[in-house]
Amino acid sequence: MPTWRPQAPDRELLPALKRWFGEPVGRQLLKEESELLQDSLEGVFGHSLLELSLVTQSLASRPDGIRRHYTIGPAVQRELGRPLDAVGDFAQLPIANESQDAVVLHHLLEFVANPHNLLREVERITVPHGRVLIVGFNPFSLLGMQLQFSGRLKRNSVWKHHVLTTHRLIDWLHLLGFKVNHCWYGFHRIPLKQPAWCMSHGRPVPEVLKRLPVGGTFVLSATKYRAPVTPVKMKWRREPMVNVRPLGAARQGCLNSTLSEQ
């Protein structure tokens, strides 16, 4: 089992994330992540979409094919102003098995105690052919390297998060029975507040740029293809007995008939 970095408590981590995502870099990052996520949710249909995130701002909006969109998180998020449909622990989600048509993990695997166990929990609650979308920081980008440097520079920094590459996440998903659909990248910018043109919105991100693995964020889409195990009730029936003469008796009868003819 890998040794994960100890994470900051929610009382310290969540307010710090709210402040960072409220700054120019964080706001632009959320905007581009929301656009990538909406493109990834096209064609998703079903009853429910579950969004799991440590960020106070809501990222996903309900697609046309989904009936209900709801969120679950710790009680600290509700105190910080995020509307929650239910309060629960990410390690043990209070959700029934195979009940969610789509699950969004927004910067959650990087800050939980054990990301692999959380991904197993998500696999448990996802229906067969359901969709899982993972949004995270790309460690091989300018933004990812900046955040890693901040975590090493400051002793009590909240940026001592788990560094998870897309290749590692894809391996985990394959082991859990998922098939990866695509991995799109966003925030191809210099993560600086000044000058202002670094965070200017500009034009929409071209399709070619989405595939370049140098953006500060990524959206990984995967579909669960593990078939559900449904118990089948066996139907027992009694076979009719067939009256068969013993082999020895049959031979003896043939021999007696032959002798009588002679």
Secondary structure, 3 states (H helix, E strand, C coil): CCCCCCCCCHHHHHHHHHHHHCCHHHHHHHHHHHHHHHHHCCCCCEEEEEEEECCCCCCCCCCCCEEEEEEEECHHHHHCCCCCCEECECCECCCCCCCEEEEEEECCCCCCCCHHHHHHHHHHHEEEEEEEEEEEECCCCHHHHHHHHHHHHCCCCCCCCCCCCHHHHHHHHHHCCEEEEEEEEECCCCCCCCCHHHHCCCCCCCHHHHCCCCCCEEEEEEEECCCCCCCCCCCCCCCCCCCCCCHHHHHHHHHHHHHHHC
